Amino acid sequence: MKFTNEDTLEAVRWINEKFDRDGRFPSRCTLNECTNYGITLQHVKAYKDWSKTPSTSDAIDSWVSSWLSSEEIDQLRGRCKKSQSLIFHRTLIKR
């Protein structure tokens, strides 16, 4: 997924929300490890990697490609499109 500068803020917001609310995020991490715990070592690695990722579109794109499943990427695309349409709508209302 290639992010534009406008998508970057929404992508950061969405990923942070997912980490805050979903102990199984990113879902790709659960494929490699089976434990009785909700959080695996891969989840911790993904979070540490995310914490070190700069808020640039290229860096976020690289992290997304490395860690997210295709379903999560589709969800993120939908969130970014929704955000863009809301910004466009607000711009029209102000005029």
C-alpha positions as CSV (number, residue, x, y, z in Angstrom):
1,M,0.0,0.0,0.0
2,K,1.5,3.3,-1.0
3,F,0.6,6.1,1.4
4,T,0.2,9.8,0.4
5,N,1.2,12.5,2.8
6,E,-2.5,13.0,3.5
7,D,-3.0,9.3,4.4
8,T,0.0,9.2,6.8
9,L,-1.7,10.8,9.8
10,E,-4.8,8.6,9.5
11,A,-2.6,5.5,9.1
12,V,-0.7,6.3,12.2
13,R,-3.9,7.0,14.1
14,W,-5.4,3.7,12.9
15,I,-2.4,1.6,13.7
16,N,-2.1,3.1,17.2
17,E,-5.8,2.4,17.9
18,K,-5.4,-1.2,16.8
19,F,-2.4,-1.7,19.1
20,D,-4.3,-0.1,22.0
21,R,-7.5,-2.1,21.5
22,D,-6.5,-5.4,20.0
23,G,-4.0,-7.7,21.6
24,R,-4.0,-9.9,18.5
25,F,-2.8,-7.1,16.2
26,P,-1.2,-7.5,13.8
27,S,-2.9,-10.8,13.0
28,R,0.0,-12.1,11.0
29,C,1.9,-12.5,14.3
30,T,-0.5,-15.2,15.5
31,L,0.3,-17.5,12.5
32,N,3.8,-18.3,13.6
33,E,3.3,-18.9,17.4
34,C,0.8,-20.8,19.4
35,T,0.6,-19.9,23.0
36,N,-2.0,-19.7,25.7
37,Y,-1.4,-16.0,26.0
38,G,-3.1,-13.3,23.9
39,I,0.2,-11.6,23.1
40,T,3.1,-13.4,21.4
41,L,6.7,-12.5,21.0
42,Q,5.9,-11.5,17.4
43,H,3.3,-9.0,18.7
44,V,6.0,-7.4,20.9
45,K,8.4,-7.3,18.0
46,A,5.8,-5.7,15.8
47,Y,5.0,-3.1,18.4
48,K,8.7,-2.3,19.1
49,D,9.3,-2.0,15.3
50,W,6.2,0.3,15.1
51,S,7.5,2.4,18.0
52,K,10.8,3.0,16.1
53,T,9.1,3.8,12.8
54,P,9.3,7.5,11.7
55,S,6.0,9.1,10.7
56,T,6.9,9.4,7.0
57,S,4.8,7.8,4.3
58,D,7.7,5.6,3.1
59,A,8.5,4.3,6.6
60,I,4.9,3.6,7.4
61,D,4.4,1.8,4.0
62,S,7.4,-0.4,4.8
63,W,6.1,-1.3,8.2
64,V,2.6,-2.0,6.9
65,S,4.1,-4.3,4.1
66,S,6.2,-6.2,6.7
67,W,3.7,-6.7,9.4
68,L,0.0,-6.4,8.3
69,S,-2.1,-9.1,6.7
70,S,-4.0,-8.4,3.4
71,E,-7.2,-8.1,5.4
72,E,-5.7,-5.5,7.7
73,I,-4.2,-3.6,4.8
74,D,-7.7,-3.5,3.2
75,Q,-9.2,-2.1,6.5
76,L,-6.5,0.5,6.6
77,R,-7.2,1.5,3.0
78,G,-10.8,1.8,3.8
79,R,-10.1,4.0,6.8
80,C,-7.8,6.3,4.7
81,K,-10.4,6.6,2.0
82,K,-13.1,7.4,4.5
83,S,-10.9,10.0,6.1
84,Q,-10.2,11.6,2.7
85,S,-13.9,11.8,1.8
86,L,-14.6,13.5,5.2
87,I,-11.9,16.1,4.6
88,F,-13.2,16.7,1.1
89,H,-16.8,17.0,2.4
90,R,-15.7,19.5,5.2
91,T,-13.9,21.6,2.6
92,L,-17.0,21.9,0.5
93,I,-19.1,22.8,3.5
94,K,-16.7,25.7,4.5
95,R,-17.0,27.2,1.0
